C-alpha cells in the first residue's frame, strides 16, 4: 500500500474540507512510500483552519488512486 501526505484531508466543524499545510507541526513529517502487509509508519500531517471553532473535526484518509477504494475517517471532538 502506498502512503503520502496528499492522502489526507481534514473536515472542520462547518463541513469545509481543509487541505494539508507544509508549515507548523514538527520535524517528523509523514513523507511518502510503500508499506508491506502488516507494516506501519508514523509521521505528522499538519492542517491549518483559519476559521477554527469548537466542534468535531474529522480526519479523512482518501488516497487519490484509481487502484484502491480504501478510505477511512477519524473524529476528533
N, C-alpha and C positions, 0 to 999 in steps of 0.2 A: 504494500500500500504506500503510495506516495503521500507526502505531507508538506505543508508550507504555510507561510504566514497569510497567503492570499486565500486560504481555505476557510477563513474565519470572518465573521461579521458580528456586530452587536445590535440588538434591538433595544432602544431606550423606552422608558415608560410611556411615552407619547406614541409609540408604534413606528418610529422612524428607524431606518437601518443606518448604522454608523460604521464606516469602514475603518480599517486599521490606520494608525499613525506611526511614523518612524521616530517620533520624539517621545521622551519620557521612558518610564519603566527602568529596567536595569540592563546590565550587560549580558544577560542570559537570554537573548532573543531566540525564538524558536528556530529560525533558519528553514531549510528545506532538505528533503532527502527521501529515502525509501526505508520502509520498515518491513522486516520479515514477519511471518505469522508468530505471534507471541512476543514480538519486540515492543519496546517502549521508548519514549523520548520525552524530555521535559524542556520547557522554554517559555519565554514571555511573549505574549501578543498584547500590544498596547492600543487602547482606543481613547479618543478624546470627544466628549459630548459637550459642546458649547452651551447647550441648554439643559444641563444636568438638573435633575429633580429627583425627589424621592419616589419610590415605586419599584416595580420589578424590572430588572434588566435581564435580557436573555442573550446568552452567548450561543451563536449559531455556527455549527460546522457544516459547510456545504461546499465541498471541493468542486472547482469548475472543470468537470471532466465528462466526456461523453461515455466513458468506460465504466463508470460507477454511479450508483444511485445512493451511496452512503450519505446519510445526513443525521445530525444529532442536535439537541438543544439542551442547555442547562439554564435554569432560572436562578438569579441571584437577587433576593429581595433586599 
